[in-house]
Amino acid sequence: MRPFEGIRVIDVTHVLAGPFAAYQLAVLGADVIKVDDPNDPDQSRSSGTDAELNRRQMGTGFLTQASNKRAVTLDLKTERGREILKKLVATADVFVENYRPGAFEALGLGYEDLAKINPRLIYASFSAFGQKGPRGQQTAYDHVIQATSGIMAMTGTKDVHPIKFGSPAIDYATGMTGAFALSAALFQRERTGKGQRIDMAMLDVAMILMSSHLTGYLRNGVHPKPAGNRHSHATNGAFVAKDGALIMLGASNIRQQKRLWTVLGRPDMIKRTNDERDADHAREIAVLDDIMLTRSADEWEEFLQARHVPACRVRTMGEAVADPHLGHRGIIHRHDGATGVEGGYGVPLAAFTFAHGGPSIETPPPALGEHNAEIFAELGYGPQATAAE
């Protein structure tokens, strides 16, 4: 039995952070009902690397985070749509939305409204800046939060910055944090019997992702500087190898740097303290630059890992996916197809495994409104057309 079997989640979210949070509950057994506006479906349905799937409202952006979900269409601007949603809420444990703060309250679908229908409901709102505060009404996407949080300013090189991440990491981190918050609220409800109101802000998550840098700044006012592929310690960082590829060294602590210099045949470079490492940083970089040119990146990876020195060749996504280790971990689930999707494809599952009852995928991502008739029937409505009127 998976952790959230028997838990129903109403997923009225779009794009990334909110849907990804609900997805993490879905792979752990929750019955997640994805609600789309029939006139304005989730933006992720038309985004991704396959233009034809985008046109079919089954883009790879949507496929990423929709396995195990069921899908209905409701126009919440209509009284009928809101009535059906409230009936769903009466059967639910969790309600997740990520529209502009105040939008659902204006529709009569805020926490206070829905808690009257279902006092045990856990109601989570995802937004850029949170439900209240000077920026509460402002909107943003991942890259905008990267800009405003300070995380872009510390990313890049000394000469080229600020730089945003290649991945929408704040969105995904917000989804993961949201799944954690929802899990905690469900656990809390088991003890108290009370529902919960969760306020998830992407900006807050971005600050948490910089936790040690934030603490450092709050202590002494020093802004974190963009270091590119280097680190404050020379034995951490990327170096060009003999074949022109990059090898990333991770000899971070005192013991590891001692081990690195020993296996490289340069015991004279070993330092006893981090202060000594700081003082000799430039010379260490120069020495490593020369040494790393004597083997290919793959050769260095094999040599150093065999001697317990963290190091890996810098890989493309294709190379990473082809690594047999990733297959062993089971992080990718392969679908044979889906409604509107011919041919197989893979999606991420979860970043952990359980000994039993862990994350798994049973059903492919649903087409727009694919489960209308099924879910409307569960609520006691007649045919789909009757419920949608």
Backbone hydrogen bonds in HBPLUS format (Angstrom, degrees):
<---DONOR---> <-ACCEPTOR-->    atom                        ^
c    i                          cat <-CA-CA->   ^        H-A-AA   ^      H-
h    n   atom  resd res      DA  || num        DHA   H-A  angle D-A-AA Bond
n    s   type  num  typ     dist DA aas  dist angle  dist       angle   num
A0005-GLU N   A0002-ARG O   3.35 MM   3  5.73 173.8  2.35 121.0 120.7     1
A0004-PHE N   A0028-LEU O   2.92 MM  24  5.69 159.9  1.96 161.6 158.8     2
A0007-ILE N   A0004-PHE O   2.98 MM   3  5.33 156.4  2.04 134.5 134.5     3
A0031-ASP N   A0007-ILE O   2.82 MM  24  6.15 161.4  1.86 165.4 169.3     4
A0093-ASP N   A0008-ARG O   2.90 MM  85  5.33 169.9  1.91 142.0 144.9     5
A0094-VAL N   A0008-ARG O   3.07 MM  86  6.39 155.3  2.13 157.6 160.3     6
A0009-VAL N   A0031-ASP O   2.91 MM  22  6.06 163.9  1.94 140.4 144.1     7
A0033-ILE N   A0009-VAL O   2.83 MM  24  6.16 168.5  1.84 174.4 174.0     8
A0010-ILE N   A0094-VAL O   2.84 MM  84  6.17 163.2  1.87 147.8 151.8     9
A0096-VAL N   A0010-ILE O   2.89 MM  86  6.20 168.2  1.90 174.2 172.1    10
A0011-ASP N   A0033-ILE O   2.89 MM  22  5.75 167.2  1.90 146.0 149.4    11
A0035-VAL N   A0011-ASP O   2.95 MM  24  5.95 172.7  1.96 146.9 146.8    12
A0012-VAL N   A0096-VAL O   2.81 MM  84  5.85 151.8  1.89 167.8 171.4    13
A0020-PHE N   A0016-LEU O   2.81 MM   4  5.80 156.8  1.87 159.7 166.6    14
A0021-ALA N   A0017-ALA O   3.07 MM   4  6.30 149.7  2.16 146.5 154.0    15
A0022-ALA N   A0018-GLY O   3.14 MM   4  6.48 165.0  2.17 158.1 161.1    16
A0023-TYR N   A0019-PRO O   2.87 MM   4  6.04 147.9  1.97 142.8 152.8    17
A0024-GLN N   A0020-PHE O   3.07 MM   4  6.31 149.4  2.17 144.3 150.2    18
A0025-LEU N   A0022-ALA O   3.13 MM   3  5.25 127.3  2.42  97.4 110.7    19
A0026-ALA N   A0022-ALA O   2.95 MM   4  6.26 147.1  2.06 143.8 154.1    20
A0027-VAL N   A0023-TYR O   2.99 MM   4  6.33 155.2  2.05 158.7 162.1    21
A0028-LEU N   A0025-LEU O   3.08 MM   3  5.09 141.8  2.23  97.0 108.6    22
A0030-ALA N   A0025-LEU O   3.05 MM   5  5.52 162.8  2.08 144.8 139.3    23
A0029-GLY N   A0026-ALA O   3.05 MM   3  5.26 151.1  2.14 113.9 112.8    24
A0360-SER N   A0027-VAL O   2.85 MM 333  5.16 153.5  1.92 141.0 145.5    25
A0070-ARG N   A0032-VAL O   2.88 MM  38  6.26 163.5  1.91 163.2 168.8    26
A0034-LYS N   A0070-ARG O   2.58 MM  36  5.82 162.6  1.61 174.7 168.1    27
A0072-VAL N   A0034-LYS O   2.84 MM  38  6.22 161.2  1.88 168.4 171.0    28
A0036-ASP N   A0072-VAL O   2.95 MM  36  6.34 162.7  1.98 155.2 160.5    29
A0074-LEU N   A0036-ASP O   2.88 MM  38  6.19 154.4  1.94 158.3 166.9    30
A0040-ASP N   A0037-ASP O   3.10 MM   3  5.10 142.3  2.25 101.3 112.3    31
A0045-ARG N   A0042-ASP O   2.93 MM   3  5.64 154.0  2.00 119.8 127.1    32
A0046-SER N   A0043-GLN O   3.11 MM   3  5.76 154.1  2.18 115.7 122.3    33
A0047-SER N   A0044-SER O   3.21 MM   3  5.00 159.6  2.26 110.7 107.7    34
A0059-GLY N   A0045-ARG O   2.70 MM  14  4.82 162.0  1.74 130.3 131.8    35
A0061-GLY N   A0047-SER O   2.89 MM  14  5.33 160.6  1.93 145.3 142.9    36
A0054-ASN N   A0050-ASP O   3.01 MM   4  6.32 151.6  2.09 151.2 160.2    37
A0055-ARG N   A0051-ALA O   3.08 MM   4  6.40 151.1  2.17 145.3 151.9    38
A0056-ARG N   A0052-GLU O   3.15 MM   4  6.46 134.9  2.36 137.4 149.7    39
A0056-ARG N   A0053-LEU O   3.03 MM   3  4.92 126.9  2.32  92.3 107.0    40
A0058-MET N   A0053-LEU O   2.87 MM   5  5.02 168.5  1.89 154.7 150.8    41
A0057-GLN N   A0054-ASN O   3.11 MM   3  5.15 162.2  2.14 106.5 110.7    42
A0062-PHE N   A0059-GLY O   2.91 MM   3  5.39 132.2  2.14 109.8 121.7    43
A0063-LEU N   A0059-GLY O   2.95 MM   4  6.31 162.3  1.98 151.6 157.3    44
A0064-THR N   A0060-THR O   3.07 MM   4  6.00 147.6  2.18 140.4 146.2    45
A0065-GLN N   A0062-PHE O   3.08 MM   3  5.82 145.2  2.20 120.1 126.7    46
A0069-LYS N   A0066-ALA O   3.25 MM   3  5.62 156.7  2.31 131.1 131.8    47
A0068-ASN N   A0363-THR O   2.94 MM 295  4.80 155.0  2.00 129.3 136.7    48
A0371-HIS N   A0071-ALA O   2.77 MM 300  5.23 149.2  1.87 151.0 159.9    49
A0078-THR N   A0075-ASP O   3.11 MM   3  5.83 166.5  2.12 118.7 122.8    50
A0082-ARG N   A0078-THR O   3.12 MM   4  6.41 161.7  2.15 151.4 156.0    51
A0083-GLU N   A0079-GLU O   2.89 MM   4  6.07 151.0  1.98 145.6 154.1    52
A0084-ILE N   A0080-ARG O   3.06 MM   4  6.33 159.6  2.11 150.7 154.8    53
A0085-LEU N   A0081-GLY O   3.03 MM   4  6.26 159.7  2.07 146.4 152.4    54
A0086-LYS N   A0082-ARG O   2.95 MM   4  6.16 158.9  2.00 148.5 153.6    55
A0087-LYS N   A0083-GLU O   3.10 MM   4  6.41 146.7  2.21 141.5 150.5    56
A0088-LEU N   A0084-ILE O   2.98 MM   4  6.35 150.5  2.07 147.8 156.2    57
A0088-LEU N   A0085-LEU O   3.05 MM   3  4.99 114.9  2.49  92.5 108.5    58
A0089-VAL N   A0085-LEU O   2.84 MM   4  6.17 157.1  1.89 151.7 158.5    59
A0090-ALA N   A0086-LYS O   3.02 MM   4  6.26 146.8  2.14 142.9 150.5    60
A0091-THR N   A0088-LEU O   2.91 MM   3  5.37 146.9  2.02 110.2 120.3    61
A0092-ALA N   A0089-VAL O   3.00 MM   3  4.90 160.5  2.04 106.1 112.4    62
A0122-ILE N   A0093-ASP O   2.93 MM  29  6.18 156.8  1.98 143.0 150.5    63
A0095-PHE N   A0122-ILE O   2.80 MM  27  6.17 154.9  1.87 161.0 162.0    64
A0124-ALA N   A0095-PHE O   2.78 MM  29  6.17 168.7  1.80 169.6 173.2    65
A0097-GLU N   A0124-ALA O   2.99 MM  27  6.45 159.3  2.03 164.6 171.4    66
A0126-PHE N   A0097-GLU O   2.88 MM  29  6.29 160.6  1.91 151.3 157.9    67
A0103-ALA N   A0100-ARG O   2.94 MM   3  5.58 166.0  1.96 146.1 149.1    68
A0106-ALA N   A0102-GLY O   3.01 MM   4  6.17 153.3  2.09 147.4 153.9    69
A0107-LEU N   A0104-PHE O   3.15 MM   3  5.00 132.8  2.38  91.2 104.1    70
A0109-LEU N   A0104-PHE O   2.69 MM   5  4.89 158.3  1.74 162.5 155.1    71
A0108-GLY N   A0105-GLU O   2.99 MM   3  5.05 158.6  2.04 105.8 112.0    72
A0114-LEU N   A0110-GLY O   2.99 MM   4  6.26 167.0  2.01 161.2 164.1    73
A0115-ALA N   A0111-TYR O   2.77 MM   4  5.77 150.7  1.86 154.9 163.1    74
A0117-ILE N   A0114-LEU O   3.06 MM   3  5.14 128.3  2.34  96.1 109.5    75
A0118-ASN N   A0114-LEU O   2.91 MM   4  6.20 154.0  1.98 147.2 155.4    76
A0121-LEU N   A0118-ASN O   2.97 MM   3  5.44 160.9  2.00 123.4 125.7    77
A0196-GLN N   A0121-LEU O   3.13 MM  75  6.66 143.8  2.27 127.2 134.9    78
A0123-TYR N   A0196-GLN O   2.84 MM  73  6.16 163.1  1.87 167.4 163.8    79
A0198-ILE N   A0123-TYR O   2.80 MM  75  6.11 168.0  1.82 153.4 156.5    80
A0125-SER N   A0198-ILE O   2.90 MM  73  6.14 167.6  1.91 157.5 158.7    81
A0200-MET N   A0125-SER O   2.85 MM  75  5.99 172.3  1.86 167.5 168.2    82
A0127-SER N   A0200-MET O   2.94 MM  73  6.32 147.0  2.05 156.5 166.7    83
A0202-MET N   A0127-SER O   2.95 MM  75  6.38 154.7  2.01 150.7 158.7    84
A0203-LEU N   A0128-ALA O   2.98 MM  75  6.13 154.9  2.04 163.6 167.5    85
A0136-GLY N   A0133-GLY O   2.96 MM   3  5.07 164.2  1.99 114.7 119.6    86
A0138-GLN N   A0135-ARG O   2.84 MM   3  5.33 159.2  1.89 122.2 129.3    87
A0144-VAL N   A0141-TYR O   3.02 MM   3  5.29 125.5  2.33 105.1 119.7    88
A0145-ILE N   A0141-TYR O   3.00 MM   4  6.33 156.0  2.06 159.0 166.6    89
A0146-GLN N   A0142-ASP O   2.86 MM   4  6.21 152.0  1.94 151.2 160.3    90
A0147-ALA N   A0143-HIS O   3.14 MM   4  6.34 144.7  2.27 131.8 140.1    91
A0148-THR N   A0144-VAL O   3.02 MM   4  6.35 160.8  2.06 149.6 153.8    92
A0149-SER N   A0145-ILE O   2.92 MM   4  5.78 147.7  2.02 152.0 157.9    93
A0152-MET N   A0146-GLN O   3.19 MM   6  5.47 148.3  2.29 146.3 137.3    94
A0155-THR N   A0152-MET O   2.99 MM   3  5.07 163.6  2.02 110.1 114.4    95
A0163-ILE N   A0155-THR O   3.09 MM   8  5.35 124.5  2.42 129.7 135.7    96
A0228-GLY N   A0156-GLY O   2.57 MM  72  4.92 124.3  1.87 172.0 154.9    97
A0157-THR N   A0160-VAL O   2.85 MM   3  4.96 157.8  1.90 136.4 137.1    98
A0169-ALA N   A0167-SER O   2.72 MM   2  5.20 139.5  1.88 103.6  91.0    99
A0172-TYR N   A0168-PRO O   3.22 MM   4  6.62 163.7  2.25 154.6 158.7   100
A0173-ALA N   A0169-ALA O   2.80 MM   4  5.91 156.4  1.85 145.7 153.3   101
A0174-THR N   A0170-ILE O   2.78 MM   4  5.91 147.6  1.89 144.0 152.9   102
A0175-GLY N   A0171-ASP O   2.91 MM   4  6.25 151.7  2.00 146.7 154.8   103
A0176-MET N   A0172-TYR O   2.88 MM   4  6.19 159.6  1.92 150.8 155.8   104
A0177-THR N   A0173-ALA O   2.82 MM   4  5.96 160.4  1.86 145.1 151.2   105
A0178-GLY N   A0174-THR O   2.75 MM   4  5.82 150.6  1.83 142.1 151.2   106
A0179-ALA N   A0175-GLY O   2.92 MM   4  6.17 150.8  2.00 144.7 152.1   107
A0180-PHE N   A0176-MET O   3.01 MM   4  6.31 150.7  2.10 143.7 151.7   108
A0181-ALA N   A0177-THR O   2.85 MM   4  6.16 156.4  1.90 148.9 155.6   109
A0182-LEU N   A0178-GLY O   2.86 MM   4  6.08 161.4  1.89 151.8 156.7   110
A0183-SER N   A0179-ALA O   2.92 MM   4  6.06 155.9  1.98 142.3 149.3   111
A0184-ALA N   A0180-PHE O   2.87 MM   4  6.11 158.9  1.92 149.9 155.7   112
A0185-ALA N   A0181-ALA O   2.90 MM   4  6.13 156.6  1.95 147.9 154.5   113
A0186-LEU N   A0182-LEU O   2.92 MM   4  6.14 154.7  1.98 148.4 155.0   114
A0187-PHE N   A0183-SER O   2.97 MM   4  6.21 155.5  2.03 147.3 154.0   115
A0188-GLN N   A0184-ALA O   2.83 MM   4  6.06 157.8  1.88 148.2 155.0   116
A0189-ARG N   A0185-ALA O   2.87 MM   4  6.06 152.9  1.95 144.5 151.7   117
A0190-GLU N   A0186-LEU O   3.19 MM   4  6.46 142.4  2.34 138.8 147.5   118
A0190-GLU N   A0187-PHE O   3.16 MM   3  5.24 126.0  2.47  95.6 109.1   119
A0191-ARG N   A0188-GLN O   2.95 MM   3  5.32 137.7  2.14 104.9 116.7   120
A0192-THR N   A0188-GLN O   2.92 MM   4  6.20 152.2  1.99 151.9 161.0   121
A0193-GLY N   A0189-ARG O   2.64 MM   4  4.69 149.7  1.73 128.2 136.9   122
A0205-VAL N   A0201-ALA O   3.22 MM   4  6.61 156.6  2.27 148.7 154.8   123
A0206-ALA N   A0202-MET O   2.92 MM   4  6.23 158.0  1.97 152.5 158.6   124
A0207-MET N   A0203-LEU O   3.04 MM   4  6.36 152.6  2.12 149.5 156.1   125
A0208-ILE N   A0204-ASP O   3.02 MM   4  6.36 155.4  2.08 147.4 154.3   126
A0209-LEU N   A0205-VAL O   2.90 MM   4  6.20 146.7  2.01 149.8 159.4   127
A0210-MET N   A0207-MET O   3.02 MM   3  5.25 149.7  2.11 103.1 112.7   128
A0211-SER N   A0208-ILE O   3.09 MM   3  4.86 148.1  2.19 117.4 113.3   129
A0213-HIS N   A0210-MET O   2.98 MM   3  5.35 113.4  2.43 112.4 129.0   130
A0214-LEU N   A0210-MET O   2.75 MM   4  5.82 156.0  1.81 161.6 168.3   131
A0215-THR N   A0211-SER O   2.92 MM   4  6.18 161.5  1.95 153.8 157.9   132
A0216-GLY N   A0212-SER O   2.98 MM   4  6.16 157.1  2.03 142.0 148.6   133
A0217-TYR N   A0213-HIS O   2.94 MM   4  6.19 157.3  1.99 146.8 152.4   134
A0218-LEU N   A0214-LEU O   2.90 MM   4  6.13 163.1  1.93 152.9 157.8   135
A0219-ARG N   A0215-THR O   2.94 MM   4  6.09 134.4  2.16 142.0 154.0   136
A0220-ASN N   A0216-GLY O   3.04 MM   4  6.29 167.9  2.06 154.9 156.5   137
A0221-GLY N   A0217-TYR O   2.63 MM   4  4.39 146.3  1.73 132.6 136.0   138
A0230-ARG N   A0227-ALA O   2.97 MM   3  5.40 159.9  2.01 136.1 139.2   139
A0238-ALA N   A0229-ASN O   2.92 MM   9  5.49 152.1  2.00 146.8 155.9   140
A0236-ASN N   A0233-HIS O   3.04 MM   3  5.62 160.3  2.08 120.6 124.0   141
A0251-ALA N   A0235-THR O   3.12 MM  16  5.30 145.8  2.24 148.5 138.2   142
A0237-GLY N   A0249-LEU O   2.97 MM  12  5.22 163.0  2.00 133.2 135.5   143
A0249-LEU N   A0237-GLY O   2.77 MM  12  5.22 169.1  1.79 148.1 144.2   144
A0239-PHE N   A0247-ILE O   2.92 MM   8  5.39 153.3  1.99 140.5 147.9   145
A0247-ILE N   A0239-PHE O   2.87 MM   8  5.39 163.0  1.90 156.2 160.8   146
A0241-ALA N   A0245-ALA O   2.79 MM   4  5.55 171.0  1.80 175.7 177.3   147
A0244-GLY N   A0241-ALA O   3.03 MM   3  5.32 163.6  2.05 115.7 119.2   148
A0242-LYS N   A0295-ARG O   2.74 MM  53  5.05 165.9  1.76 142.4 138.0   149
A0314-VAL N   A0246-LEU O   2.95 MM  68  5.54 165.6  1.97 148.0 150.3   150
A0248-MET N   A0312-CYS O   2.83 MM  64  5.39 172.2  1.83 154.7 153.4   151
A0312-CYS N   A0248-MET O   3.07 MM  64  5.39 149.9  2.16 140.0 148.8   152
A0250-GLY N   A0310-PRO O   2.81 MM  60  4.81 144.4  1.94 151.9 140.3   153
A0252-SER N   A0250-GLY O   2.90 MM   2  5.35 123.8  2.22 109.4  92.8   154
A0257-GLN N   A0253-ASN O   2.95 MM   4  6.25 162.7  1.98 160.6 165.5   155
A0258-LYS N   A0254-ILE O   3.09 MM   4  6.23 152.2  2.17 143.9 151.4   156
A0259-ARG N   A0255-ARG O   2.99 MM   4  6.27 154.8  2.06 145.0 152.0   157
A0260-LEU N   A0256-GLN O   2.83 MM   4  6.08 159.6  1.87 152.0 157.6   158
A0261-TRP N   A0257-GLN O   3.01 MM   4  6.17 177.9  2.01 150.9 151.5   159
A0262-THR N   A0258-LYS O   3.02 MM   4  6.09 147.3  2.13 141.1 150.7   160
A0263-VAL N   A0259-ARG O   2.98 MM   4  6.23 166.7  2.00 156.1 157.9   161
A0264-LEU N   A0260-LEU O   2.97 MM   4  6.14 140.4  2.13 149.4 161.2   162
A0266-ARG N   A0261-TRP O   2.78 MM   5  5.03 157.9  1.83 168.8 164.2   163
A0265-GLY N   A0262-THR O   3.04 MM   3  5.21 157.6  2.09 105.4 111.8   164
A0269-MET N   A0266-ARG O   2.97 MM   3  5.71 167.5  1.98 123.3 127.3   165
A0270-ILE N   A0267-PRO O   3.20 MM   3  5.45 164.7  2.23 109.4 114.1   166
A0277-ARG N   A0273-THR O   3.24 MM   4  6.60 149.7  2.33 137.9 146.2   167
A0278-ASP N   A0274-ASN O   2.88 MM   4  6.16 159.0  1.92 151.4 156.2   168
A0279-ALA N   A0275-ASP O   3.04 MM   4  6.28 156.9  2.10 146.1 151.9   169
A0280-ASP N   A0276-GLU O   3.15 MM   4  6.32 137.7  2.34 141.0 151.0   170
A0280-ASP N   A0277-ARG O   3.21 MM   3  5.26 131.6  2.46  96.5 109.1   171
A0281-HIS N   A0278-ASP O   3.40 MM   3  5.17 166.5  2.42 106.5 106.0   172
A0284-GLU N   A0280-ASP O   3.01 MM   4  6.19 161.7  2.04 159.4 165.2   173
A0285-ILE N   A0281-HIS O   3.01 MM   4  6.29 158.4  2.06 155.4 161.0   174
A0286-ALA N   A0282-ALA O   3.15 MM   4  6.42 161.1  2.18 147.2 151.5   175
A0287-VAL N   A0283-ARG O   2.97 MM   4  6.22 160.1  2.01 153.5 158.6   176
A0288-LEU N   A0284-GLU O   2.92 MM   4  6.10 167.3  1.94 154.1 157.7   177
A0289-ASP N   A0285-ILE O   2.83 MM   4  5.99 154.6  1.89 151.2 158.8   178
A0290-ASP N   A0286-ALA O   3.28 MM   4  6.53 156.7  2.34 143.4 147.5   179
A0291-ILE N   A0287-VAL O   3.02 MM   4  6.31 165.8  2.04 152.8 156.9   180
A0292-MET N   A0288-LEU O   2.90 MM   4  5.88 172.0  1.91 156.5 158.4   181
A0293-LEU N   A0290-ASP O   3.31 MM   3  5.53 144.5  2.44 102.2 111.8   182
A0294-THR N   A0291-ILE O   3.02 MM   3  5.67 163.4  2.05 123.3 125.9   183
A0300-TRP N   A0296-SER O   2.92 MM   4  6.23 157.6  1.97 152.0 158.2   184
A0301-GLU N   A0297-ALA O   2.91 MM   4  6.15 159.2  1.95 149.1 154.9   185
A0302-GLU N   A0298-ASP O   3.03 MM   4  6.26 168.8  2.05 152.2 154.2   186
A0303-PHE N   A0299-GLU O   2.92 MM   4  6.03 164.4  1.94 149.6 154.7   187
A0304-LEU N   A0300-TRP O   2.81 MM   4  5.85 175.2  1.82 157.8 159.5   188
A0305-GLN N   A0301-GLU O   2.97 MM   4  5.85 163.9  1.99 148.2 153.6   189
A0306-ALA N   A0302-GLU O   3.17 MM   4  6.06 152.6  2.25 137.7 145.0   190
A0307-ARG N   A0304-LEU O   2.94 MM   3  5.10 144.2  2.07 102.1 113.4   191
A0309-VAL N   A0304-LEU O   2.95 MM   5  5.09 162.9  1.98 140.3 140.4   192
A0308-HIS N   A0305-GLN O   3.07 MM   3  4.94 162.6  2.10 109.7 109.0   193
A0320-ALA N   A0316-THR O   2.97 MM   4  6.24 155.4  2.04 147.7 154.9   194
A0321-VAL N   A0317-MET O   2.85 MM   4  6.09 165.3  1.87 161.1 163.7   195
A0322-ALA N   A0318-GLY O   3.08 MM   4  6.20 146.3  2.20 139.5 148.5   196
A0323-ASP N   A0320-ALA O   3.17 MM   3  5.31 152.1  2.25 102.5 110.9   197
A0326-LEU N   A0323-ASP O   2.99 MM   3  5.68 134.7  2.20 120.0 129.5   198
A0328-HIS N   A0324-PRO O   3.02 MM   4  6.35 149.0  2.12 146.8 155.9   199
A0328-HIS N   A0325-HIS O   3.07 MM   3  4.93 115.6  2.50  90.4 106.3   200
A0329-ARG N   A0325-HIS O   3.01 MM   4  6.35 142.1  2.16 145.6 155.6   201
A0330-GLY N   A0327-GLY O   3.30 MM   3  5.38 138.1  2.49  97.5 108.2   202
A0349-LEU N   A0331-ILE O   2.73 MM  18  5.29 148.6  1.82 160.6 160.3   203
A0333-HIS N   A0347-VAL O   2.83 MM  14  5.38 168.1  1.85 166.1 166.2   204
A0347-VAL N   A0333-HIS O   2.86 MM  14  5.38 152.2  1.93 149.8 159.0   205
A0335-HIS N   A0345-TYR O   2.78 MM  10  5.46 165.8  1.80 175.9 176.8   206
A0345-TYR N   A0335-HIS O   3.02 MM  10  5.46 149.6  2.11 144.3 150.6   207
A0338-ALA N   A0341-VAL O   3.15 MM   3  4.91 156.8  2.21 139.3 138.6   208
A0341-VAL N   A0338-ALA O   2.83 MM   3  4.91 164.9  1.86 129.9 128.6   209
A0370-GLU N   A0367-ALA O   3.02 MM   3  5.09 157.9  2.07 133.4 127.1   210
A0372-ASN N   A0369-GLY O   3.17 MM   3  5.32 164.6  2.19 119.5 117.7   211
A0375-ILE N   A0371-HIS O   2.90 MM   4  5.98 175.3  1.91 163.2 164.3   212
A0376-PHE N   A0372-ASN O   2.82 MM   4  5.84 166.9  1.84 161.3 165.9   213
A0377-ALA N   A0373-ALA O   3.00 MM   4  5.97 151.1  2.09 139.5 147.2   214
A0378-GLU N   A0374-GLU O   3.16 MM   4  6.45 146.4  2.27 137.1 146.0   215
A0379-LEU N   A0375-ILE O   3.14 MM   4  6.47 137.0  2.34 141.7 152.8   216
A0379-LEU N   A0376-PHE O   3.10 MM   3  5.10 129.4  2.37  93.5 107.0   217
A0381-TYR N   A0376-PHE O   2.92 MM   5  5.32 158.3  1.97 154.5 147.4   218
A0380-GLY N   A0377-ALA O   2.98 MM   3  5.03 158.7  2.02 104.6 111.1   219
A0386-THR N   A0383-PRO O   3.01 MM   3  5.47 124.0  2.33 109.0 122.5   220
A0387-ALA N   A0383-PRO O   3.27 MM   4  6.68 159.8  2.31 154.7 160.1   221
A0388-ALA N   A0384-GLN O   2.95 MM   4  6.10 145.6  2.07 152.5 162.8   222
